[in-house]
Amino acid sequence: MKVILLSAALGKGISKKTGQPKPYAFASLEYLVPAKDFINGDHNIQKCGLEVKNVSILDDQQLYNNIKAILDQNGISEVELTLTPDPENMSRNIVSQVRTAK
């Protein structure tokens, strides 16, 4: 799947918001897609340009480092995403590989 790569985030920690410490982890990237109109019944929302989307990535430092290297070298650029089933929710896909588009 080809997309325009904007950014990536990888984080881990312990949340103390609820009083009881809870570990958390997240890994995601943001990309651009062409904006699409929304027409449904009484709703008619017209859009143009690009829209930011977010997708989960494997919680993997090497994958994050690869994405960072692409962004550092090329800035915002077209990339090819490889999707695989999410091991924690088989009905979803997550990004397992990112490489510069050919």
C-alpha positions as CSV (number, residue, x, y, z in Angstrom):
1,M,0.0,0.0,0.0
2,K,1.6,3.3,-1.1
3,V,1.1,6.4,1.1
4,I,2.7,9.7,1.9
5,L,4.5,9.3,5.2
6,L,4.3,12.2,7.7
7,S,5.5,10.9,11.1
8,A,5.8,8.0,13.5
9,A,5.6,7.5,17.2
10,L,6.8,4.8,19.6
11,G,6.2,5.1,23.3
12,K,6.2,3.1,26.5
13,G,5.7,4.0,30.1
14,I,3.7,3.7,33.3
15,S,0.6,5.8,33.7
16,K,-0.3,6.9,37.2
17,K,-3.4,8.9,36.2
18,T,-5.9,6.5,37.9
19,G,-3.8,6.1,41.1
20,Q,-3.0,2.4,40.3
21,P,0.1,2.4,38.0
22,K,-0.6,0.8,34.6
23,P,1.9,0.1,31.9
24,Y,1.2,1.4,28.4
25,A,2.7,1.2,25.0
26,F,1.8,2.6,21.6
27,A,3.3,2.5,18.1
28,S,1.8,4.3,15.1
29,L,2.4,6.3,12.0
30,E,0.6,9.2,10.3
31,Y,0.1,9.4,6.5
32,L,-1.8,11.4,3.9
33,V,-4.6,10.3,1.7
34,P,-6.8,12.3,-0.8
35,A,-9.7,13.8,1.1
36,K,-13.1,12.3,0.2
37,D,-16.5,13.9,0.2
38,F,-19.1,12.6,2.7
39,I,-22.7,12.3,1.3
40,N,-25.3,10.5,3.4
41,G,-28.9,11.4,3.6
42,D,-29.2,15.0,4.8
43,H,-25.4,15.3,5.1
44,N,-23.3,16.7,2.3
45,I,-19.7,17.5,3.3
46,Q,-17.3,18.4,0.5
47,K,-13.6,18.0,0.9
48,C,-10.5,18.7,-1.2
49,G,-6.8,18.3,-0.7
50,L,-5.3,15.7,1.7
51,E,-6.4,14.2,4.9
52,V,-4.3,12.8,7.8
53,K,-4.8,9.1,8.7
54,N,-3.3,7.1,11.5
55,V,-2.4,3.4,11.5
56,S,-0.8,1.1,14.2
57,I,2.7,-0.3,13.6
58,L,4.5,-3.2,15.2
59,D,5.9,-2.2,18.6
60,D,9.4,-2.7,17.3
61,Q,12.4,-0.3,17.8
62,Q,14.0,-1.5,14.5
63,L,10.8,-0.7,12.5
64,Y,10.6,2.8,14.2
65,N,14.3,3.4,13.5
66,N,13.8,2.5,9.8
67,I,10.8,4.9,9.5
68,K,12.9,7.7,11.2
69,A,15.8,7.1,8.8
70,I,13.4,7.4,5.8
71,L,12.0,10.7,7.2
72,D,15.4,12.1,8.1
73,Q,16.8,11.3,4.6
74,N,13.7,12.1,2.5
75,G,11.4,14.2,4.6
76,I,7.7,13.8,3.8
77,S,7.8,11.2,1.0
78,E,5.9,8.3,-0.6
79,V,6.5,4.9,1.0
80,E,5.3,1.4,0.6
81,L,3.6,-0.1,3.7
82,T,3.5,-3.9,4.4
83,L,0.4,-4.9,6.5
84,T,0.1,-8.0,8.6
85,P,-2.6,-9.2,11.0
86,D,-2.4,-7.6,14.4
87,P,-1.3,-10.4,16.8
88,E,-3.6,-8.8,19.5
89,N,-6.7,-8.5,17.3
90,M,-6.8,-10.7,14.2
91,S,-9.6,-8.6,12.7
92,R,-7.2,-5.6,12.3
93,N,-4.0,-5.1,10.3
94,I,-0.9,-3.3,11.5
95,V,2.2,-2.1,9.6
96,S,5.1,-4.5,9.8
97,Q,7.4,-3.0,7.2
98,V,8.0,0.5,5.6
99,R,10.2,1.1,2.6
100,T,10.7,4.0,0.2
101,A,8.3,3.7,-2.8
102,K,9.8,2.8,-6.1
